[in-house]
Amino acid sequence: MGTSPHIEAICKTLIHSLWIGLVVAALAALMIALTKKTAAKLRYRLLCGLLLLFVAANLFTLYWELEKTPLNVVNKASLTHVAGAGNPRLYQTLPINTLNGLNDLLIRWSGWIFTSWLVCCLFKSIRLSRELLYIKRIRSTSIATIAESWTNKAAAFSRQLHIRRTIKLAESALVKVPVTIGYFKPLILLPAGMLLQLPPGQVDTILWHELAHILRRDYLVNILQSIVETFFFFNPAIWWLSALIREERENCCDDIVLANTSQKHNYLEALVAFQHYENQPGAYAMGLSLGRNQLMNRLKRMVTRENQKLNTTEKIVLLSGILLCSAFTFIPAIKPQAPANPNYLISKVSFRLSDADRANCEMDAADTKGNHYAIKLAGGQLAALAINNQSVAQQQLAGFYKLVSQVNAYVDAAQRIKAQRRRARNKLPAGNTTGSSSSAEDLAAQSERMRAVIAALVQEKVVSDPNAIESFGLSDEELVVNGQKQPEALHRKLKAQYGIRPQYGLFYGSGKMTGTGIIMDKSDL
């Protein structure tokens, strides 16, 4: 499956996210070990900060991968297409960062990896959407008003917590546990009949708990956290970190409840009363229900005032992951060395800015074995070199003189091919490299036709602006823009407008196109 450099960059970012997640998980474990008796509020903020650090690190990794991935690099030496020839003109892109066999394997399978990840993300997104739609449904379905005394009590509690938003309170036949839904217009839903079944003291603690979620904006944070889980569903470190965040979130609410009630046993009994209802109405609503293990941990924490520690399994898994990551970290880097019998077999060269001054320039090159060379010349001498993103020491540059000569030979050959192509196009004699005034006028006319086609493509809204066109081919058979075949109606229109006929077409830029006729690239315009 062919892939674009963008897809390869995304796949590499997903792979990098595994070890980034491991580092973040190790930091989380260290934080847990050092905060045994720290307030849950601080632990929660530190854990959320680690999740933000994970997201930021992956965004930076994606940016880094996109920046170092050469896009649309043309293999000019492979231009075999000239006027009257029937062979296709082929371009190739420069291989990216082929450091080892594993990297090559990743690039080869990046299309399938990306497709699998995208499909799973789609299913996860559909699940998230269904949960949010269900929350919207229970907000307005089977709702009953609550006695004004309870509404007034909830309002009084809100004022004590300095909550400025208007909070509604209602009973619902669709929920089994008390839940809070909504961010801008929060609504607390109580199970139908709960006010008659529980003592008023326990109901008060439940209200304090749900108001604590509103005060802390947990509904919004939980949804943002779920979006991160959707994109990194394959990362076990993120599962664990998210579970810790949700656990500390409840601990924070417990602390707020205990700080505002004098009867601790009422809250403990209320938690026990709902322990059997583990399935909340939507995983993204802020509910009270708990599994048995979570409940025991919370009850123990409220009694002993000591935070939960890492269990044995978590310690073993984290230690194993850190050791594995360290094993790769301490593998010594292989420094680029000049080969004993250098024969680089250069296959691609691309100048980063301009080839006007060949003695002072920067370029990217590649050989037939997939090695990438970043070259900087100053005064005709090699000033800097990186092989597969590994910088070569200054004292070793002299050993790569043959690389520079072979790159220059490659560029010279490519320019000769380009000159031959222009002579064939303009019917110049073999010894003429500049062309007569009539041929120069013809070249200017053809350049003007190319610009006119580009303007027409922008006018037809095929692309947004001229710079968005990397390549186009307007032949008798088809119109292809940036590798995409265009509608036949547009092809016929431009074909008639610009006099395209059999064995004659207009071809521009880098891309994979077939046909014969006028061939130009950006430097010709």
C-alpha positions in Angstrom: 0.0 0.0 0.0 1.5 3.3 -1.1 1.7 6.0 1.5 2.4 9.7 1.7 5.1 11.2 3.9 2.4 12.7 6.1 1.0 9.2 6.9 4.5 7.9 7.6 5.0 10.8 10.0 1.8 10.0 11.8 2.7 6.3 12.1 6.1 7.2 13.5 4.4 9.5 16.0 2.1 6.7 17.1 5.1 4.4 17.6 7.0 7.1 19.5 3.9 7.6 21.7 4.6 4.1 23.3 7.9 5.0 24.8 6.7 8.6 25.6 3.8 7.0 27.5 6.2 4.7 29.3 8.2 7.7 30.5 5.1 9.6 31.6 3.9 6.5 33.4 7.2 6.2 35.2 6.9 9.9 36.3 3.4 9.2 37.5 4.7 6.2 39.5 7.4 8.4 41.1 4.8 11.0 41.9 2.6 8.4 43.6 5.5 7.1 45.6 6.4 10.6 46.8 2.9 11.8 47.7 1.6 9.2 50.0 -0.1 11.7 52.3 -0.4 14.7 49.9 -3.8 16.2 49.2 -5.8 14.6 46.4 -6.1 18.0 44.7 -2.4 18.3 44.2 -2.0 14.7 43.0 -4.9 15.2 40.6 -3.3 18.3 39.1 0.1 16.6 38.8 -1.5 13.6 37.0 -3.4 15.9 34.6 -0.2 17.8 34.0 1.5 14.5 33.0 -1.3 13.8 30.6 -0.9 17.2 29.1 2.8 16.6 28.9 2.2 13.4 27.0 -0.1 15.2 24.5 2.4 18.0 24.0 5.3 15.6 23.5 3.4 13.7 20.8 2.3 16.9 19.0 6.0 18.0 19.0 7.0 14.6 17.7 4.5 14.8 14.9 5.8 18.3 14.1 9.4 17.0 14.1 8.6 14.1 11.9 6.7 16.3 9.4 9.6 18.8 9.4 12.3 16.3 8.7 10.3 14.4 6.1 11.4 15.7 2.6 8.2 16.2 0.5 8.0 16.2 -3.3 11.7 15.7 -3.9 12.2 15.1 -7.6 14.5 12.5 -9.2 15.5 14.7 -12.2 17.9 12.1 -13.5 15.0 9.8 -14.3 13.4 12.2 -16.8 13.3 10.0 -19.9 10.3 11.8 -21.4 11.0 14.2 -24.3 9.0 15.4 -27.2 7.9 12.5 -29.4 8.9 9.8 -26.9 6.4 7.3 -25.7 7.9 6.4 -22.4 6.3 7.7 -19.1 8.0 10.3 -17.1 8.6 9.0 -13.6 9.4 10.9 -10.4 10.4 9.4 -7.1 10.3 10.7 -3.6 13.3 10.7 -1.3 13.2 7.9 1.3 12.9 9.3 4.9 15.1 8.5 7.7 15.9 4.9 6.8 18.1 4.3 9.9 17.6 0.6 10.1 15.5 -2.4 9.0 12.8 -1.7 11.6 12.4 1.8 10.2 12.1 0.4 6.7 9.5 -2.1 7.8 7.5 0.7 9.5 7.6 2.8 6.3 6.5 -0.3 4.2 3.6 -1.1 6.4 2.7 2.5 7.4 -0.3 2.5 5.2 -1.9 -0.5 6.9 -0.9 0.8 10.3 -2.5 4.1 9.6 -5.6 2.5 8.2 -6.0 0.2 11.2 -5.5 3.1 13.6 -8.0 5.3 11.8 -10.7 2.6 11.7 -10.3 2.0 15.5 -10.4 5.7 16.2 -13.5 5.9 14.1 -15.2 3.2 16.2 -14.0 4.8 19.4 -15.4 8.2 18.2 -18.7 6.6 17.3 -18.9 5.2 20.8 -18.1 8.6 22.3 -20.8 10.2 20.2 -23.3 7.6 21.2 -22.5 8.2 24.9 -22.9 12.0 24.5 -26.2 11.5 22.6 -27.5 9.3 25.4 -26.6 11.9 28.0 -28.5 14.4 25.9 -31.5 12.1 25.8 -31.6 11.5 29.6 -31.4 15.2 30.1 -34.9 15.7 28.7 -36.6 12.2 28.9 -38.5 10.8 31.9 -37.7 13.9 34.0 -39.6 14.8 37.2 -39.4 18.0 39.3 -38.1 17.7 42.8 -39.5 19.3 45.9 -38.6 23.0 46.3 -36.9 22.3 49.6 -34.3 20.1 48.0 -33.8 22.7 45.2 -33.3 25.4 47.8 -30.8 23.2 49.7 -28.8 22.5 46.5 -28.7 26.3 45.8 -27.5 27.0 49.4 -24.7 24.4 49.0 -23.7 26.0 45.7 -23.3 29.3 47.3 -21.1 27.8 50.0 -18.9 26.4 47.3 -18.9 29.7 45.4 -20.5 28.1 42.3 -21.8 31.0 40.1 -23.6 28.9 37.5 -27.3 28.1 37.8 -27.7 24.4 38.7 -30.9 22.4 38.1 -32.0 19.4 40.2 -34.4 16.7 38.9 -35.4 13.1 39.3 -35.0 10.6 36.4 -36.4 7.2 35.8 -33.5 6.4 33.5 -30.7 6.6 36.0 -29.8 4.2 38.7 -27.2 6.4 40.5 -26.9 10.2 41.0 -25.2 11.9 38.1 -24.2 15.3 36.9 -24.3 16.1 33.2 -23.5 19.3 31.3 -20.9 22.0 31.7 -22.5 25.3 30.7 -25.9 24.3 32.1 -25.2 21.6 34.7 -28.0 19.3 35.7 -28.0 16.9 38.7 -30.2 13.9 38.1 -31.3 11.7 41.1 -32.8 8.2 40.7 -36.5 8.2 41.0 -37.5 7.4 44.6 -34.1 8.0 46.0 -35.2 10.9 48.2 -37.8 8.6 49.9 -35.4 5.7 50.3 -32.3 7.4 51.8 -32.1 9.4 55.0 -31.8 13.2 54.5 -28.2 13.2 55.8 -27.1 10.8 53.1 -28.9 12.8 50.4 -27.1 15.9 51.6 -23.7 14.2 51.1 -24.7 13.1 47.6 -25.6 16.7 46.7 -22.2 17.8 48.0 -20.5 15.2 45.9 -22.3 16.2 42.7 -21.7 19.9 43.3 -18.0 19.1 43.8 -17.9 17.8 40.3 -19.5 21.0 39.0 -17.1 23.2 41.0 -14.1 21.3 39.6 -15.4 21.3 36.0 -14.9 17.5 35.9 -17.5 16.9 33.2 -15.5 19.0 30.6 -12.1 17.6 31.7 -13.5 14.0 31.5 -14.6 14.5 27.9 -11.2 16.0 26.9 -9.5 13.1 28.7 -11.7 10.7 26.7 -10.7 12.3 23.4 -7.0 11.6 24.3 -7.9 8.0 25.1 -9.7 7.8 21.7 -6.5 8.8 19.8 -4.1 6.7 21.9 -6.4 3.7 22.6 -3.5 1.3 21.9 -1.2 2.8 24.6 -1.4 0.9 27.9 0.4 3.7 29.8 -2.4 6.1 28.9 -5.1 3.6 30.1 -3.3 3.4 33.5 -2.7 7.2 33.7 -6.4 7.9 32.9 -7.5 5.4 35.5 -5.3 7.2 38.1 -6.8 10.6 37.1 -10.4 9.3 37.5 -9.5 7.8 40.8 -8.0 11.0 42.1 -10.9 13.0 40.7 -13.3 11.0 43.0 -10.9 11.5 45.9 -11.0 15.2 45.4 -14.8 15.2 45.5 -14.6 13.0 48.7 -12.4 15.6 50.3 -14.8 18.4 49.5 -17.8 16.4 50.9 -16.0 15.6 54.1 -14.9 19.2 54.5 -18.6 20.4 54.3 -20.3 17.7 56.4 -20.0 16.9 60.1 -21.4 13.4 59.8 -18.8 11.3 57.9 -20.7 8.1 58.3 -23.6 9.5 56.2 -21.3 9.8 53.2 -19.7 6.4 53.7 -23.2 4.8 53.9 -24.3 6.6 50.8 -21.3 5.3 48.9 -22.1 1.7 50.1 -25.7 2.1 49.0 -24.7 2.6 45.4 -21.8 0.1 45.1 -23.8 -2.4 43.0 -24.5 0.1 40.2 -21.3 0.1 38.2 -22.7 1.0 34.8 -23.3 4.7 34.8 -25.7 6.3 32.2 -22.9 7.2 29.9 -19.2 6.9 30.8 -18.8 10.6 30.5 -21.4 11.7 33.1 -20.2 12.5 36.6 -21.8 9.7 38.7 -21.5 8.3 42.1 -21.3 4.6 41.4 -18.2 2.5 42.1 -16.9 -1.0 41.7 -16.2 -2.9 44.9 -12.4 -2.5 44.7 -12.6 1.2 44.1 -15.1 1.6 46.9 -12.8 -0.2 49.4 -9.8 2.0 48.4 -11.9 5.2 48.8 -13.3 4.1 52.2 -9.8 3.2 53.4 -8.4 6.5 52.3 -11.1 8.5 54.0 -10.5 6.6 57.3 -6.7 6.5 57.3 -6.1 9.8 55.3 -3.4 8.0 53.3 -3.3 7.8 49.6 -3.3 4.6 47.6 0.2 3.1 46.8 1.4 1.2 43.7 0.5 -2.5 43.9 3.0 -5.2 43.1 1.7 -5.8 39.5 2.1 -2.1 38.7 5.6 -2.0 40.1 6.7 -5.0 38.1 5.2 -3.8 34.8 6.6 -0.3 35.2 10.1 -1.6 36.2 10.1 -3.9 33.2 9.1 -1.2 30.8 11.8 1.2 32.2 14.5 -1.4 31.9 13.4 -2.2 28.3 13.4 1.5 27.4 16.8 2.0 29.1 18.2 -0.9 27.1 17.5 0.9 23.8 18.7 4.2 25.3 22.2 2.9 26.1 22.8 1.2 22.8 25.8 3.2 21.4 25.0 5.2 18.3 26.8 4.2 15.2 28.8 7.1 13.9 28.9 7.5 10.2 32.3 6.5 8.7 33.7 7.0 5.2 33.6 3.6 3.5 36.9 2.0 2.5 35.8 1.8 -1.2 33.2 4.6 -1.6 30.8 4.1 -4.4 27.6 5.9 -3.4 25.5 5.3 -6.5 23.6 8.6 -6.1 20.0 8.3 -7.2 18.4 11.5 -6.1 19.4 15.1 -5.4 17.4 18.1 -4.3 18.7 21.6 -3.6 17.1 23.1 -0.5 17.1 26.7 -1.8 18.7 27.2 -5.2 21.3 25.6 -7.4 22.5 29.0 -8.7 25.7 28.8 -6.7 26.8 25.2 -6.7 29.9 26.0 -4.6 27.8 27.4 -1.7 24.6 25.6 -1.2 22.7 23.0 0.8 21.2 19.9 -0.7 19.7 16.5 0.1 20.8 13.4 -1.7 20.1 9.7 -1.6 21.8 6.6 -2.9 20.4 3.3 -4.3 20.7 1.7 -0.9 18.2 4.1 0.7 20.8 6.2 2.6 20.0 9.9 3.0 22.7 12.6 2.9 22.2 16.2 4.1 25.1 18.1 2.5 26.3 21.7 3.0 29.0 23.1 0.7 31.0 26.3 1.4 33.5 27.5 -1.1 33.2 24.2 -3.0 34.2 22.3 0.1 32.2 20.0 2.3 31.2 22.2 5.4 28.6 19.9 7.1 27.2 16.4 6.5 24.6 14.2 8.1 24.0 10.6 7.0 20.5 9.3 7.9 20.1 12.2 10.4 23.5 11.3 12.1 25.9 14.2 11.9 29.5 13.5 10.8 32.2 15.0 12.9 34.2 17.9 11.3 37.5 16.0 11.4 35.9 13.2 9.4 34.5 15.3 6.6 37.6 15.0 4.5 36.9 11.3 4.1 33.7 12.0 2.2 35.2 13.9 -0.7 34.1 11.3 -3.2 30.5 11.7 -2.1 30.6 15.4 -3.1 32.2 14.6 -6.5 29.5 11.9 -7.2 26.7 14.2 -6.2 28.1 16.9 -8.5 28.4 14.4 -11.3 24.8 13.4 -10.7 23.6 17.0 -10.9 25.7 17.6 -14.0 24.1 14.5 -15.7 20.6 15.7 -14.6 21.2 19.1 -16.1 22.5 17.5 -19.4 19.3 15.5 -19.6 17.2 18.6 -19.0 19.1 20.5 -21.7 18.6 17.6 -24.1 14.9 17.6 -23.2 14.7 21.3 -24.0 16.6 21.0 -27.3 14.2 18.2 -28.3 11.2 20.3 -27.3 12.4 23.4 -29.2 14.1 21.5 -32.1 17.5 23.0 -31.3 20.7 21.7 -33.0 22.7 19.4 -30.7 25.6 21.9 -30.2 23.3 24.7 -29.3 22.7 25.0 -25.5 21.3 28.5 -25.4 18.9 28.6 -28.3 18.1 31.2 -30.9 15.8 34.2 -30.3 12.9 32.3 -32.0 13.4 29.3 -29.7 13.6 31.6 -26.7 10.4 33.2 -27.8 8.8 29.7 -28.2 9.9 28.8 -24.7 8.4 32.0 -23.3 5.2 31.2 -25.1 5.0 27.7 -23.7 5.7 29.0 -20.3 2.9 31.5 -20.7 0.6 28.6 -21.7 1.6 26.7 -18.6 0.8 29.7 -16.4 -2.5 30.0 -18.1 -3.4 26.4 -17.4 -2.5 26.9 -13.7 -4.7 30.0 -13.6 -7.5 28.0 -15.1 -7.2 25.3 -12.5 -7.4 27.9 -9.8 -10.4 29.5 -11.5 -12.1 26.1 -11.7 -11.4 25.6 -8.0 -9.4 22.5 -8.5 -6.8 24.1 -6.2 -7.0 27.1 -3.9 -4.0 29.0 -5.3 -1.1 28.5 -7.8 1.3 27.4 -5.1 -0.9 24.4 -4.3 -0.1 22.8 -7.7 2.8 20.4 -7.5 2.1 18.8 -10.8 -0.4 18.6 -13.6 -0.6 16.7 -16.9 -3.0 17.8 -19.6 -2.9 15.2 -22.4 -5.3 14.0 -25.1 -6.4 11.2 -22.8 -6.8 12.8 -19.3 -6.2 15.7 -16.9 -4.3 14.9 -13.8 -3.6 17.4 -11.1 -1.4 16.6 -8.1 -1.8 12.9 -8.9 -5.6 13.1 -9.0 -7.5 12.5 -12.2 -10.0 15.3 -12.8 -13.5 15.1 -14.2 -13.9 14.5 -18.0 -15.9 17.7 -18.5 -13.1 19.8 -17.2 -10.6 17.8 -19.2 -12.5 18.4 -22.5 -12.8 22.1 -21.7 -9.1 22.7 -21.1 -8.1 20.3 -23.9 -10.1 22.4 -26.4 -9.0 25.7 -24.9 -5.3 25.0 -25.1 -5.1 23.0 -28.4 -4.2 19.6 -27.0 -4.1 16.9 -29.6 -2.8 13.3 -29.9 0.9 12.9 -29.1 0.9 16.5 -27.7 0.3 17.6 -24.1 1.3 20.0 -21.4 3.2 18.4 -18.3 4.3 20.4 -15.3 6.0 19.8 -12.0 6.7 16.6 -10.1 4.4 13.6 -10.3 3.7 10.3 -12.1 2.3 11.1 -15.5 2.4 9.6 -19.0 2.2 11.2 -22.4 4.3 13.3 -24.8 4.5 17.0 -25.4 5.8 20.1 -23.5 7.4 19.3 -20.2 8.3 22.0 -17.7 8.9 22.4 -14.0 8.9 25.4 -11.6 12.4 26.5 -12.6 11.2 26.8 -16.2 8.5 29.3 -15.2 
